[in-house]
Amino acid sequence: MPDGPYALVRRPAETLADGIVTFIERQPLDVELAKRQWDGYLAALHRSGWPTVTIDGDDTMPDCVFVEDTVVMFGDLAVITNPRQPVRNPEIVAVRRTIDELGMESTTITEGTLDGGDVLKVGSRVYVGLSGTTSASAIEQLARILAPRGYTVAAVPLTRALHLKSAVTALPDGTVIGYEPVVDDPGLFPSFLAVPEEPGAHVVILADDLLLMSSAAPQTAALLADRDYRLERVDISEYEKLEGCVTCLSVRVR
């Protein structure tokens, strides 16, 4: 296990082009370009002080590169999820094995279904998308798991995007950012900032002043730079064709 923070990632499958799409039309996907983009994503993490632990891909699981959906970190606790899609549920097996090998404390969602992409942490507040992939019973179980650790969990209705973090993410100061046309109710968040481009709604916090984001959102990048954030911008066009974003491709372990 690396010293200090690291990121858990999973290599893309050769069958990536067969990944699930729900809210957008399927587009031709260049798997070789996707592999190069994944390498570029890892390079950005490494440059920013985040070494990676890599899980092998599995060609029977086209979406396995989206590792965020399989495990969510709450401090030193790894919560293994329970994906609803039958083709995605087996993804948790290799992830659970890796978590065990890393010596982390873990628990598993067993009531209802939950995708990690539906979970947004803002300090001790945890917003969970009540979506086509995450059920009320799973949210209730997650709330019980996290209550002793000081977290409060709130369900967020989600009808316009695949996952909650397809619609919103959060800045280090707790401001939730989102692309309003796909956000059901921005008023649910105490502090909300609308961004001008859908890919700009997705950021990964790498440091208090450093964000990882898609290169497909130049106007949002300018907005965030004006707020004094440094930016690592990466091209993930092939993953965006599968409703993926920068948060989906890694799980940060602090």
C-alpha positions in Angstrom: 0.0 0.0 0.0 1.4 3.5 -0.9 2.5 5.8 1.9 -0.1 8.6 2.2 -3.1 9.2 0.0 -3.6 7.1 -3.1 -6.2 6.4 -5.7 -7.8 3.1 -6.5 -8.3 2.6 -10.3 -9.4 -0.2 -12.6 -8.0 -0.8 -16.1 -10.6 -0.5 -18.9 -11.9 -3.6 -20.5 -11.5 -4.4 -24.2 -15.3 -4.5 -24.3 -15.6 -0.9 -23.1 -17.6 0.1 -26.1 -20.4 -2.2 -24.9 -20.8 -0.2 -21.7 -24.3 0.8 -20.5 -25.8 4.1 -21.7 -29.1 5.4 -20.2 -29.7 9.1 -20.7 -27.7 9.7 -23.9 -27.6 8.1 -27.3 -24.9 5.5 -27.9 -22.0 6.9 -30.0 -19.1 5.1 -31.6 -16.3 4.6 -29.1 -12.5 4.3 -29.8 -11.2 1.8 -27.3 -7.5 2.5 -28.1 -8.1 6.2 -27.6 -9.9 5.4 -24.3 -6.8 3.4 -23.1 -4.6 6.4 -23.9 -7.0 8.7 -22.1 -7.0 6.4 -19.1 -3.1 6.6 -19.0 -3.4 10.4 -19.2 -5.8 10.4 -16.3 -3.4 8.3 -14.2 -0.5 10.6 -15.1 -2.5 13.6 -13.9 -3.1 11.8 -10.6 0.5 11.0 -10.2 1.6 14.5 -11.0 -0.7 15.8 -8.3 0.7 13.5 -5.6 -1.8 10.6 -5.9 -0.1 7.3 -6.7 -2.4 4.6 -7.9 -3.4 1.0 -7.0 -4.6 -0.7 -10.2 -7.2 -3.5 -10.4 -7.1 -5.5 -13.6 -10.0 -5.0 -16.0 -12.4 -7.8 -16.9 -13.7 -8.1 -20.5 -16.9 -9.7 -19.2 -17.6 -6.4 -17.4 -17.6 -3.5 -20.0 -18.2 -0.8 -17.3 -15.6 -2.0 -14.8 -13.3 1.0 -15.4 -15.9 3.1 -13.5 -14.5 1.9 -10.2 -16.2 4.6 -8.2 -19.5 2.8 -8.5 -18.2 -0.2 -6.5 -16.8 1.3 -3.3 -17.1 4.6 -1.4 -14.5 5.7 1.2 -15.6 7.3 4.5 -12.3 8.0 6.3 -10.8 4.6 6.8 -14.0 2.7 6.1 -14.6 1.2 2.7 -18.3 0.7 1.9 -18.7 -1.9 -0.8 -21.7 -1.1 -2.9 -24.4 -3.3 -4.5 -24.9 -2.3 -8.1 -28.4 -2.9 -9.5 -27.4 -3.7 -13.1 -26.7 -7.5 -13.3 -23.8 -7.0 -15.7 -22.2 -4.6 -13.2 -22.9 -6.3 -9.9 -20.0 -8.8 -10.3 -17.5 -5.8 -10.4 -17.5 -5.7 -6.6 -15.8 -9.0 -6.3 -12.3 -7.9 -7.5 -12.7 -4.6 -5.7 -13.6 -6.3 -2.4 -10.6 -8.6 -2.8 -8.3 -5.6 -3.4 -9.7 -3.7 -0.3 -9.0 -6.8 1.8 -5.5 -7.0 0.4 -4.9 -3.4 1.3 -5.9 -4.1 4.9 -8.8 -1.7 5.0 -11.9 -2.0 7.2 -14.9 -2.6 5.0 -18.6 -3.2 5.1 -21.1 -4.1 2.3 -24.5 -2.7 1.3 -26.9 -5.7 1.4 -30.2 -4.0 1.6 -31.4 -2.7 -1.8 -29.0 -1.4 -4.4 -26.5 1.4 -4.5 -23.9 2.7 -7.0 -21.0 4.8 -5.6 -21.6 7.4 -8.3 -24.8 8.4 -6.5 -22.8 9.3 -3.3 -21.6 12.9 -2.8 -19.7 13.8 0.4 -19.6 17.4 1.5 -17.9 17.4 4.9 -19.9 15.3 7.2 -23.0 15.6 5.0 -23.6 12.8 2.6 -26.0 13.3 -0.3 -27.2 10.1 -2.1 -29.1 10.1 -5.3 -32.4 8.3 -5.2 -32.1 7.1 -8.8 -32.6 4.3 -11.2 -29.6 2.6 -9.7 -29.8 3.4 -6.0 -32.8 2.5 -3.8 -34.3 4.0 -0.6 -33.5 0.9 1.4 -29.8 1.0 0.5 -29.7 4.7 1.5 -31.3 3.9 4.8 -28.7 1.1 5.4 -25.9 3.5 4.5 -27.3 6.1 7.0 -27.2 3.4 9.8 -23.6 2.5 8.9 -22.4 6.1 8.9 -24.2 7.5 11.9 -21.7 6.3 14.5 -19.0 8.0 12.4 -20.6 11.3 12.6 -22.1 11.5 9.1 -25.6 12.5 8.2 -27.2 11.1 5.0 -29.8 12.8 2.8 -31.6 11.3 -0.1 -31.7 13.4 -3.2 -34.3 12.8 -6.0 -32.6 12.2 -9.3 -34.5 11.8 -12.6 -32.3 13.7 -15.2 -28.9 12.0 -14.9 -27.5 8.5 -14.5 -25.9 9.2 -11.1 -26.0 12.1 -8.6 -22.3 12.9 -9.4 -23.2 12.9 -13.1 -25.2 16.1 -12.2 -23.3 17.6 -9.2 -20.0 17.5 -7.4 -18.5 19.7 -4.6 -15.7 22.2 -4.3 -13.3 22.1 -1.4 -15.2 24.9 0.3 -18.4 22.9 0.3 -20.0 24.6 -2.6 -22.0 22.1 -4.8 -21.5 22.8 -8.5 -23.8 21.4 -11.2 -25.2 21.8 -14.7 -28.7 23.0 -13.9 -30.6 21.3 -16.7 -29.8 17.9 -15.2 -30.2 18.9 -11.5 -33.6 18.1 -10.1 -33.6 20.6 -7.3 -30.5 22.9 -6.7 -32.2 24.3 -3.6 -31.5 21.0 -1.7 -27.9 22.2 -1.4 -27.0 25.0 1.1 -24.6 26.5 -1.4 -25.0 25.8 -5.1 -23.1 27.2 -8.1 -24.4 26.6 -11.6 -21.7 25.9 -14.3 -22.1 26.6 -18.0 -21.1 23.2 -19.3 -22.2 19.7 -18.3 -18.7 18.2 -18.2 -17.8 21.1 -15.9 -20.1 19.8 -13.2 -17.6 17.1 -12.4 -14.5 17.8 -10.3 -12.2 15.6 -8.2 -10.6 17.3 -5.3 -6.9 16.6 -5.3 -5.9 19.3 -2.7 -7.5 22.3 -1.1 -6.7 24.4 -4.1 -6.3 21.8 -6.9 -9.1 20.2 -8.9 -9.1 17.5 -11.6 -11.7 18.1 -14.4 -12.5 17.4 -18.0 -10.9 19.4 -20.7 -14.3 19.6 -22.4 -15.4 22.5 -20.1 -13.2 25.5 -20.8 -15.8 28.1 -19.6 -16.2 26.3 -16.3 -12.4 26.0 -16.0 -12.2 29.8 -16.4 -14.9 30.2 -13.7 -13.0 27.9 -11.3 -9.7 29.6 -12.0 -11.3 32.9 -11.1 -12.1 31.3 -7.7 -8.3 30.7 -7.3 -8.3 27.0 -8.0 -5.5 25.3 -9.8 -6.7 22.8 -12.4 -5.6 19.5 -13.9 -7.6 19.1 -17.1 -7.8 15.7 -18.8 -9.4 14.5 -22.0 -11.9 11.7 -21.2 -14.1 12.1 -24.3 -14.5 8.3 -24.8 -15.7 7.8 -21.2 -18.1 10.8 -21.5 -19.7 8.9 -24.4 -20.7 6.3 -21.7 -22.0 8.9 -19.2 -18.7 8.7 -17.4 -16.8 11.6 -15.8 -13.6 12.3 -13.9 -15.0 11.1 -10.6 -16.0 7.7 -12.0 -12.5 6.6 -12.9 -10.9 6.5 -9.4 -11.6 6.2 -5.7 -9.4 8.5 -3.6 -8.2 6.9 -0.4 -7.0 9.6 2.1 
